[in-house]
């Protein structure tokens, strides 16, 4: 969905995984060096840099993107995230759980 060719998914995922150690600008530079377009990196960047908005905020952002919201696989994943949100709230632990979206 993000525009990363199948043969580059592993290397791009490896670059994204470095976000806990490197700033986004360095990760984006590595992604471009590995052969993806700057616009694709920027599109990925808007999602992998989400901080502090919780599951509800992430779901809202994902569902507001019509391209993502109409993909059946992504819709299933978003439904799973929504179910997790409900469980966390039901058990009153949502304030103690931090998710990292990579």
C-alpha positions as CSV (number, residue, x, y, z in Angstrom):
1,X,0.0,0.0,0.0
2,X,2.8,2.4,0.7
3,X,4.5,1.9,-2.7
4,X,7.5,-0.1,-1.6
5,X,8.4,-2.7,-4.2
6,X,8.2,-6.3,-2.8
7,X,11.9,-6.9,-3.3
8,X,12.7,-3.8,-1.1
9,X,10.2,-4.4,1.8
10,X,12.8,-6.1,4.0
11,X,15.5,-3.5,3.6
12,X,13.0,-0.6,4.0
13,X,11.6,-2.3,7.1
14,X,15.1,-2.6,8.4
15,X,15.7,1.2,7.9
16,X,12.4,2.0,9.7
17,X,13.4,-0.2,12.6
18,X,16.2,2.2,13.3
19,X,13.8,5.0,14.3
20,X,14.4,4.3,17.9
21,X,18.1,5.2,17.4
22,X,18.1,7.6,14.5
23,X,16.1,10.7,13.7
24,X,13.5,10.5,10.9
25,X,15.7,12.5,8.5
26,X,18.4,9.8,8.7
27,X,16.0,7.0,8.3
28,X,14.4,8.7,5.3
29,X,17.8,9.2,3.7
30,X,18.6,5.5,4.1
31,X,15.3,4.5,2.6
32,X,16.0,6.7,-0.4
33,X,19.5,5.3,-0.7
34,X,17.9,1.8,-0.8
35,X,15.9,2.8,-3.8
36,X,12.5,4.2,-2.9
37,X,11.1,7.5,-4.0
38,X,11.2,10.5,-1.6
39,X,7.4,10.9,-1.8
40,X,7.0,7.2,-0.8
41,X,9.3,7.7,2.2
42,X,7.3,10.8,3.2
43,X,4.1,8.8,3.0
44,X,5.5,6.1,5.2
45,X,7.0,8.8,7.5
46,X,3.6,10.2,8.5
47,X,2.6,6.9,10.0
48,X,5.8,5.6,11.6
49,X,6.4,8.9,13.4
50,X,3.1,8.9,15.2
51,X,3.6,9.5,18.9
52,X,1.3,10.2,21.8
53,X,-2.1,9.9,20.0
54,X,-2.9,6.4,21.3
55,X,-4.8,3.7,19.4
56,X,-7.8,5.9,18.8
57,X,-5.7,8.7,17.2
58,X,-3.9,6.2,15.0
59,X,-7.1,4.6,13.9
60,X,-8.6,8.0,13.1
61,X,-5.6,8.9,11.0
62,X,-5.6,5.5,9.1
63,X,-9.4,5.6,8.5
64,X,-9.2,9.2,7.2
65,X,-7.0,8.0,4.3
66,X,-9.5,6.7,1.7
67,X,-6.7,4.7,0.0
68,X,-6.0,2.8,3.2
69,X,-9.5,2.6,4.5
70,X,-10.7,0.7,1.4
71,X,-8.0,-2.0,1.6
72,X,-9.5,-5.3,3.0
73,X,-6.3,-6.4,4.7
74,X,-5.7,-3.0,6.3
75,X,-9.3,-2.8,7.3
76,X,-9.0,-6.1,9.1
77,X,-5.9,-4.9,10.9
78,X,-7.6,-1.7,11.9
79,X,-10.6,-3.7,13.3
80,X,-8.1,-5.7,15.3
81,X,-6.5,-2.5,16.7
82,X,-10.0,-1.3,17.5
83,X,-10.8,-4.5,19.4
84,X,-7.5,-4.1,21.3
85,X,-8.5,-0.6,22.2
86,X,-11.8,-1.8,23.6
87,X,-10.1,-4.5,25.7
88,X,-7.5,-2.0,27.1
89,X,-10.2,0.4,28.0
90,X,-12.4,-2.4,29.6
91,X,-9.5,-3.5,31.8
92,X,-8.6,0.1,32.5
93,X,-5.0,-0.2,31.4
94,X,-5.0,1.9,28.3
95,X,-3.1,4.6,30.1
96,X,-0.3,2.1,30.9
97,X,0.2,0.7,27.4
98,X,2.4,2.3,24.8
99,X,2.3,1.0,21.2
100,X,5.1,1.7,18.7
101,X,3.8,1.8,15.2
102,X,6.4,0.5,12.8
